Amino acid sequence: MAAGEQSNRFCADLREASVRAKTGKSLERFERSKRVLPGGVASGVRRAARPYPLFFTHGEGARVWDADGNEYLDYGLAWGPLMLGHRPPAVTAAIRAQLEKDLTFGAQHDLEYEVAERFTSIVPCADQVCFANSGTEIVQVALRLARAVTGRAKYLKFEGHYHGWDDSVLVSYKSSREELEAADGAPVGMAMGQRPDPIAVIAEWNNEASVRRAFERHPGAISAVICEPMLANNGCVEPAAGFLELLRKITSEQGALLIFDEVITGFRVALAGGQGRYGVTPDLATYAKAIGAGTALSALGGRREFMDYIADGRVVHAGSLNGNPISLAAARAALDYLAEPANEVYPRLERLGTRLREGLVAILRGAGHVVVTQGEPAVFQIAFRAEPARNYRETLTSDTQKYSDFALALLDEGVIVLPDGRWYTSAAHTEADIDATLAAAERAAGDV
């Protein structure tokens, strides 16, 4: 190991020791959790936290506190749902008021149509909307609907795009370049126990030839193209100029539906989500995270001619907690807040997010690191590599160990970020928070 690498590892070890010294109660809880929870966590991705998953007691605005009483500025935001920050007053008040009425009915109530009316007034593709509880399940509704409308079984997805953990879509997501090249457009399973022969056809993001080749190989068999309008789950890779327009054109020509998975981008990169930000309207779009403001809620919006398949029962969509009043009370408050021009949520996110990402890159480059940023101000990626990625395969050139060390140093400085390089900003972050974050980054950058 070179002297510089030895020094970096020494710094990382010191940072880890410092975090461990401050978070003993989290470690105690983690050890206890491992006895009764697989891996000690409720969602497998949380195992990646260094030095171990922290346990939190409460949050407010852009800050969160752990079991040891340590305070952190939060840019993970529960992996994206906390668009308005922790415990936003409007949402908290709406939930509290609903709690005085009931938790759920398993039947109709006013919030269903009130939130649906607000949703359809915002989302370009949505004549109607149906509700569920997670991004994974609402994607399954969208794909089932596409199969019913077209009478075709297969669908096209892109390398690196995430559409939930169901067997049918958890393919070619975190695969290696070698696995993807060997598969040559066939789906690559991600874990043991998945059903064989998934119905996915795989293409490369921002690659027109790859999309056309997929349709040529499966003539008349592809029911839909599904994509994140920005590849948020793996690198925050924006669509190349004209690429979403290509998808809109080719799906129309081929008799397939275009589905935007807006679980991350919806109500985040713009009020109207990715389709508002990039100016391309899909046939169907799925939502979760920001719409629920921290509660369990997902939604499918689409054109009436397609949603009629659900309305008359040709496509089954069910769920005991679908449209539950707690989540919809939160959603109504959140959407009202986001849509109110006086709140200036999106101009502020544009300003603060841009200042944050540009400041981080300047600090890291000033410390001698090769680093890039890409994405949108409300959700962007910091990656240690020379050039912005154009697709998932190019994200694989990033130095993930170096980013992990940076994230650990930031944690020691009181800033929480996700382990994959993704940063979320919220309506609760302020100019002072950005100042404090950049100051922490200055101190952390020297230990990477």
C-alpha positions in Angstrom: 0.0 0.0 0.0 1.4 3.4 -1.0 2.1 6.0 1.7 -0.8 8.1 0.7 -3.2 5.2 0.8 -1.9 4.2 4.3 -2.5 7.8 5.5 -6.0 7.7 4.1 -6.8 4.4 5.8 -5.4 5.7 9.0 -7.7 8.8 8.8 -10.7 6.6 8.0 -9.9 4.4 11.0 -9.7 7.4 13.3 -13.0 8.7 12.0 -14.6 5.3 12.6 -13.2 5.2 16.1 -14.6 8.6 16.8 -18.1 7.7 15.5 -18.1 4.5 17.6 -17.1 6.4 20.7 -20.1 8.7 20.3 -22.7 6.1 19.3 -22.4 3.3 21.9 -26.2 3.2 22.5 -26.8 2.7 18.8 -24.4 -0.2 18.8 -26.1 -1.7 21.8 -29.4 -1.5 20.0 -28.0 -2.9 16.8 -26.6 -6.0 18.6 -30.0 -6.5 20.3 -31.8 -6.1 17.0 -29.6 -8.7 15.3 -31.1 -11.3 17.6 -34.6 -10.8 16.3 -34.3 -8.9 12.9 -32.4 -10.4 9.9 -29.2 -8.5 9.8 -30.5 -6.2 12.6 -32.4 -4.0 10.1 -36.0 -3.7 8.7 -34.7 -3.0 5.1 -31.6 -4.7 3.7 -30.1 -1.6 2.2 -29.6 -0.2 5.7 -26.9 -2.7 6.5 -24.5 -0.7 4.3 -24.2 2.1 7.0 -20.8 2.6 8.5 -19.7 1.7 11.1 -23.1 0.2 11.8 -26.7 1.4 11.5 -27.5 4.2 13.9 -30.7 4.3 15.9 -32.7 7.6 15.9 -35.2 9.0 18.5 -36.6 12.1 16.8 -36.2 14.6 14.1 -37.2 18.2 13.3 -36.8 20.1 10.1 -33.5 19.2 8.5 -32.1 17.6 11.6 -32.3 14.3 13.4 -31.1 13.0 16.7 -29.7 9.5 17.5 -30.1 7.3 20.6 -27.0 8.9 22.1 -28.3 12.4 21.7 -26.1 13.3 18.8 -27.5 15.9 16.4 -27.1 15.6 12.6 -28.0 17.6 9.5 -29.8 15.1 7.3 -29.4 14.6 3.6 -30.7 11.1 3.5 -34.2 12.1 4.4 -35.4 8.5 5.0 -34.1 7.6 1.5 -36.2 10.4 0.0 -39.7 10.6 1.4 -39.1 13.6 3.7 -39.5 16.3 1.0 -40.7 18.7 3.7 -38.2 17.6 6.3 -38.8 15.9 9.6 -42.2 16.5 11.3 -43.3 19.3 9.0 -45.9 21.3 11.0 -48.7 21.2 8.3 -48.4 17.4 7.8 -48.1 16.7 11.5 -51.2 18.7 12.3 -53.1 17.0 9.5 -52.2 13.5 10.8 -53.0 14.5 14.4 -56.5 15.8 13.3 -57.2 12.5 11.5 -56.0 10.4 14.4 -58.9 11.9 16.4 -61.3 10.5 13.8 -60.0 7.0 12.9 -57.0 5.2 11.6 -58.6 3.5 8.7 -62.0 2.4 7.4 -61.4 -0.1 4.6 -64.1 2.0 2.9 -64.5 5.3 1.2 -63.9 8.7 2.8 -63.5 12.3 1.6 -59.7 12.3 1.6 -59.6 9.8 -1.3 -61.2 12.0 -3.9 -59.8 15.2 -2.4 -56.2 14.0 -2.7 -57.0 12.5 -6.1 -58.3 15.8 -7.3 -55.2 17.6 -6.2 -53.0 14.9 -7.7 -54.7 15.0 -11.1 -54.5 18.8 -11.2 -50.7 18.6 -10.9 -49.6 15.5 -12.8 -49.8 15.8 -16.6 -50.4 12.2 -17.4 -53.0 11.6 -14.7 -56.7 11.7 -15.6 -57.3 9.4 -12.7 -55.2 8.0 -9.8 -55.3 4.8 -7.6 -53.5 4.4 -4.3 -51.4 1.7 -2.7 -48.8 1.7 0.1 -45.3 1.2 -1.5 -43.4 1.9 -4.6 -42.9 -1.8 -5.3 -46.6 -2.7 -5.3 -47.7 0.3 -7.3 -45.1 -0.5 -10.1 -46.7 -4.0 -10.2 -50.1 -2.4 -10.7 -48.7 -0.3 -13.6 -47.1 -3.3 -15.3 -50.2 -5.5 -14.9 -52.2 -2.7 -16.4 -49.8 -2.4 -19.4 -50.1 -6.2 -20.0 -53.9 -6.0 -19.9 -54.1 -3.0 -22.3 -51.7 -4.4 -24.9 -52.2 -8.2 -24.5 -48.4 -8.6 -24.3 -46.3 -10.2 -21.6 -42.9 -8.6 -21.7 -41.7 -5.1 -20.7 -38.5 -3.2 -21.3 -36.4 -1.8 -18.4 -33.0 -0.2 -18.3 -29.8 -1.3 -16.7 -29.4 0.2 -13.2 -33.0 1.4 -12.9 -34.8 0.3 -9.7 -38.5 -0.5 -9.8 -38.9 -2.3 -6.5 -38.0 -5.6 -5.0 -40.5 -7.9 -6.7 -39.0 -10.8 -8.6 -40.2 -9.5 -12.0 -38.4 -6.2 -11.7 -35.3 -6.8 -9.4 -33.2 -7.6 -12.4 -30.1 -5.9 -14.0 -30.0 -3.4 -11.2 -26.7 -3.7 -9.3 -25.1 -6.1 -11.8 -21.5 -6.0 -12.8 -20.4 -4.9 -16.2 -19.3 -8.4 -17.0 -22.7 -9.8 -16.1 -24.5 -7.3 -18.2 -22.3 -7.8 -21.2 -22.6 -11.6 -21.0 -26.4 -11.4 -20.7 -26.6 -9.3 -23.9 -30.1 -7.9 -23.2 -31.4 -10.7 -21.1 -32.3 -9.9 -17.4 -29.7 -10.6 -14.7 -31.2 -11.8 -11.4 -30.1 -10.1 -8.3 -30.5 -12.6 -5.5 -31.2 -16.1 -4.5 -34.8 -17.3 -4.5 -36.0 -15.2 -7.4 -38.4 -16.9 -9.9 -36.6 -17.9 -13.1 -37.4 -16.6 -16.6 -38.4 -13.0 -15.7 -40.4 -11.1 -18.3 -38.0 -8.2 -18.6 -36.1 -7.1 -21.7 -33.1 -5.0 -20.8 -31.7 -2.0 -22.6 -29.0 0.6 -21.9 -30.0 4.0 -20.6 -29.5 6.9 -23.0 -28.7 4.5 -25.9 -31.2 4.7 -28.8 -29.7 1.8 -30.6 -30.1 -0.4 -27.6 -33.8 0.4 -27.3 -34.5 -0.2 -31.0 -32.6 -3.5 -30.9 -34.8 -4.6 -27.9 -38.0 -4.0 -29.9 -36.5 -5.7 -33.0 -35.6 -8.8 -30.9 -39.1 -9.0 -29.4 -41.5 -7.9 -32.1 -45.0 -7.4 -30.8 -44.2 -8.7 -27.4 -43.3 -5.7 -25.3 -46.2 -4.2 -23.4 -44.4 -1.2 -21.9 -41.1 0.7 -21.4 -40.6 1.6 -17.8 -37.9 4.0 -16.6 -37.0 6.5 -14.0 -37.1 9.7 -16.0 -33.8 10.4 -14.3 -31.8 7.4 -13.2 -31.9 8.5 -9.6 -31.2 5.1 -7.9 -27.8 4.6 -9.6 -25.9 7.8 -10.1 -28.6 10.4 -10.8 -27.9 10.1 -14.5 -30.1 12.6 -16.4 -31.8 11.7 -19.7 -29.7 12.7 -22.7 -31.2 15.4 -24.9 -34.1 13.8 -26.8 -33.9 10.4 -25.2 -37.2 10.6 -23.3 -38.8 12.0 -26.5 -37.4 8.9 -28.3 -39.1 6.6 -25.7 -42.3 8.5 -26.2 -42.1 8.1 -30.0 -41.0 4.5 -30.1 -43.6 3.3 -27.6 -46.4 5.0 -29.6 -45.1 3.5 -32.8 -44.8 0.0 -31.3 -48.2 0.0 -29.5 -46.5 -0.1 -26.1 -47.1 2.1 -23.1 -44.6 4.4 -21.6 -44.4 4.3 -17.8 -42.4 6.7 -15.7 -41.3 5.4 -12.3 -41.5 8.7 -10.4 -41.1 7.2 -7.0 -38.1 9.4 -6.4 -38.5 12.2 -9.0 -42.3 12.7 -8.3 -43.0 16.0 -6.5 -39.3 16.4 -6.0 -37.4 17.5 -9.1 -40.4 19.7 -9.9 -44.0 20.0 -8.7 -45.0 17.9 -11.7 -42.1 15.6 -11.2 -39.9 14.3 -14.0 -42.5 14.7 -16.6 -42.8 18.3 -15.7 -39.1 18.9 -15.4 -38.3 17.2 -18.8 -41.4 18.0 -20.7 -42.4 14.5 -21.8 -45.7 13.0 -20.8 -45.9 9.2 -20.3 -49.1 7.0 -20.4 -48.7 5.9 -16.7 -46.6 7.1 -13.8 -45.9 5.7 -10.4 -45.3 7.7 -7.2 -44.3 7.1 -3.6 -41.8 8.7 -1.2 -42.5 12.5 -1.4 -46.2 12.2 -1.9 -46.6 10.6 1.6 -44.3 13.1 3.3 -43.0 10.2 5.5 -46.1 8.0 5.6 -46.7 4.8 3.6 -48.4 5.8 0.4 -47.9 5.2 -3.3 -50.0 6.2 -6.3 -50.5 5.3 -10.0 -51.6 8.1 -12.3 -52.7 7.5 -15.9 -55.0 8.3 -18.8 -58.6 7.4 -18.3 -58.7 5.0 -21.2 -56.2 2.8 -19.3 -57.5 3.4 -15.8 -60.9 2.1 -17.0 -59.4 -1.4 -16.9 -59.1 -1.0 -13.2 -62.5 0.8 -12.9 -64.5 -2.1 -14.4 -62.5 -4.9 -12.8 -60.6 -6.2 -15.8 -57.4 -5.4 -13.9 -57.4 -6.3 -10.2 -56.1 -3.7 -7.8 -56.8 -4.4 -4.2 -55.4 -3.7 -0.7 -56.9 -3.4 2.8 -54.9 -0.2 3.5 -55.1 1.4 0.1 -56.2 5.0 0.5 -56.0 4.9 4.3 -56.9 8.2 5.8 -53.7 8.7 7.8 -51.5 8.6 4.7 -53.9 10.6 2.6 -54.2 13.3 5.3 -50.4 13.6 5.1 -50.5 13.7 1.3 -53.2 16.4 1.2 -51.2 18.6 3.5 -47.9 17.9 1.6 -49.4 18.5 -1.8 -51.1 21.7 -0.7 -47.9 23.0 0.8 -45.8 22.1 -2.3 -48.3 23.6 -4.7 -48.7 26.9 -2.9 -46.5 29.4 -4.9 -46.0 31.5 -1.8 -44.0 28.7 -0.2 -41.4 28.9 -3.0 -40.4 25.3 -2.3 -38.9 24.6 -5.8 -37.1 27.9 -6.4 -35.5 27.5 -2.9 -34.5 23.8 -3.6 -33.0 24.9 -6.9 -31.0 27.6 -5.2 -29.8 25.7 -2.2 -29.3 22.4 -3.9 -27.2 24.0 -6.6 -25.1 25.9 -4.1 -24.6 22.7 -2.0 -23.5 20.4 -4.9 -21.3 23.0 -6.4 -19.7 23.8 -3.1 -19.1 20.1 -2.3 -17.4 19.6 -5.6 -15.2 22.7 -5.2 -14.1 21.6 -1.7 -13.3 18.0 -2.8 -11.4 19.1 -5.9 -9.6 21.7 -3.8 -8.4 18.9 -1.6 -7.0 17.1 -4.7 -9.8 14.7 -5.4 -11.2 13.7 -8.8 -15.0 14.1 -8.4 -18.1 14.9 -10.3 -21.7 15.7 -9.5 -24.8 15.1 -11.5 -28.6 15.1 -11.2 -31.0 17.7 -10.0 -30.7 20.2 -7.1 -33.3 18.3 -5.1 -31.6 14.9 -5.6 -28.0 14.6 -6.9 -25.0 12.4 -6.8 -21.5 12.9 -5.7 -19.1 10.5 -7.3 -15.3 10.1 -7.2 -14.6 9.6 -11.0 -13.4 11.8 -13.8 -16.5 12.3 -16.0 -20.3 12.3 -15.5 -21.9 9.0 -16.3 -24.2 8.6 -19.3 -25.6 5.2 -18.2 -25.4 2.7 -15.4 -22.3 1.0 -16.6 -20.3 4.2 -16.5 -21.3 4.7 -12.8 -19.3 1.5 -12.1 -16.0 3.4 -12.6 -16.6 5.4 -9.4 -14.3 5.0 -6.4 -16.9 3.8 -3.9 -14.5 3.2 -1.1 -13.4 6.9 -1.3 -17.0 8.0 -1.1 -17.7 5.7 1.8 -14.7 7.3 3.7 -16.1 10.7 2.9 -19.5 9.8 4.2 -18.0 8.4 7.4 -16.0 11.6 7.9 -19.1 13.6 7.4 -21.0 11.5 9.9 -18.3 12.3 12.4 -18.8 15.9 11.6 -22.6 15.7 12.2 -23.9 15.3 8.6 -25.8 12.2 7.5 -25.7 11.2 3.9 -26.7 8.0 2.1 -24.0 5.3 1.5 -24.5 5.3 -2.3 -23.6 8.9 -3.0 -27.1 10.2 -3.4 -28.0 13.5 -1.6 -31.5 14.7 -1.0 -32.4 18.3 -0.1 -35.7 19.3 1.5 -37.9 22.3 2.0 -36.7 22.4 5.6 -33.0 23.1 4.7 -31.8 26.6 5.0 -28.9 28.8 3.9 -27.4 28.3 7.3 -27.6 24.5 7.0 -25.8 24.7 3.7 -23.1 26.9 5.3 -22.7 24.3 8.1 -22.6 21.4 5.7 -19.9 22.9 3.5 -17.9 23.8 6.6 -18.2 20.1 7.7 -17.2 19.0 4.2 -14.1 21.2 4.4 -13.0 19.3 7.5 -14.0 15.9 6.1 -12.3 16.2 2.7 -8.8 16.2 4.2 -9.4 12.8 5.7 -10.4 11.0 2.5 
